[in-house]
Amino acid sequence: MITRNKGVRYAGDSNKSTEGIVSPDSSSEKWNLEVKSAQVFEEAVKVGTNIHAAPSKENRDKWILETEVAKVIETGVSLGLDFSNKNSDLVKEISNRELGDEERVVRNLGGAILNRGVGVEAVGSAGGLIILWNDEEFKCISCITNDLCIILMGELISVKKKQAVFCNIYEPNVERERILLWEFLIQAQASLPHPLCFGEDFNTVMDPSERKGGLCSRSFLKSFNEFILKAKVIDILMHCSKFTWSNNREKGSWAKLDRFLLSPTLLSWFPNLVQHFLLRNISDHSMVVLGEPKMDWGPTPFRFFNHWMEDKEMLVDAMKGWNDCNIKGSKGLVLFNKANAAKIRMKRWVKVKKSGTSSIPKIEKQLGEAESKAVTEGWTMSLRNDMLTLISAL
């Protein structure tokens, strides 16, 4: 859970007595319900509703829940459902379903795999920050956030519960603010004696060769390299694209602004770590992926998904394969061969369906090739028109 305290948001161990620090495992349901009910009564007073005194929290909660129940009952009755003697159950169900904004974001972005998270809202032109994790792989111990970074400390379950610190950063473009942020990160690192991983948009480069087109600020470059030396972190090798950002303009400019910086100890735990960049698509930044190379285990086994049954074309094709199989023999042999014939038809149908959706990766690949050509050979009107056509197709 994220809470605010004088412009800085904290989340951490519930055993700590520091004001503003709460357990990341605590629920925001109660807080969300209180805020929602308070806002409703505040608006009621503004429009002249006859409320002489603020009701108790219990009454506000009850009123909010009963309003939700009334809406559900009204909708259900219009559909012909019977809700007699079920109001109390509905109150309990709706109360349990109340989710805070942070929990909704985690559920929508992380799905069933990344089931925990902490985030910071967007401020001005700077985008928001978020860190998601799986609580079976990583146990959060404490977290400190402000408008420009999230510092998350916890245990890596797969590495004998060794502790590490992960920091998601957005570097400001103002030199003074940038230096203050780096000083804050160095101080935070000194107080957290664990291996550390910095990641995200640093808004500067380490070397002039990491930028093409546009101006390269020598002061930014110098201060960034000084920060790397003080933090004692390593910029590991990268694959694929040389640049992670483009201004998407006719007078092109490219730079490597996004990267991961890791402590040597963290690299000793994961010696095969590499970082590579995904295609930019229509964004101005490439997504950076840090991980160990995947092993090729050969073709994946055939999987059947229930939603395929909703496609009439697939059903007709599978039934045709089943009926056309005229193998004679024992019942088990006949069943095996008929099922195999239907499976062959279904695999063929899946391949045809995927060929339609695979046009997106093809377009992304063509867009990446066009951008690489623009970097090496320069912009031309025809190349720009081709890229605009590809972006529109996406």
Protein Blocks (a to p, Z undefined) as FASTA:
>chain_A
ZZdeehiacdddfkbmbehiacfkbcfklmmmmmmmmmmmmmmmmnopacfbdcdfklmm
mmmmmmmmmmmmmmmmmnopafehklmmmmmmmmmmpccfklmmmmmmnmmmlmcdcddd
dehjbccddddddfklbccfbdcddfkbccdddddfklooiacddddddddfbfklmmmm
mmmmmmmmmmmccddddedjehiafbfklpgehjddfklmmmmmmmmmmnopacdddehj
fbfbdehiabdcdddfbccdddfklmmmmmmbccddddekjafbdcdddddddddebjad
ddddfklmmpmklmmmmmmmmmmpccecdfklmmmmmmmmmmmmmmmmmmmmmmmmmmmm
mmmmmmmmmmmmmmmnopafklmmmmmmmmmmZZ
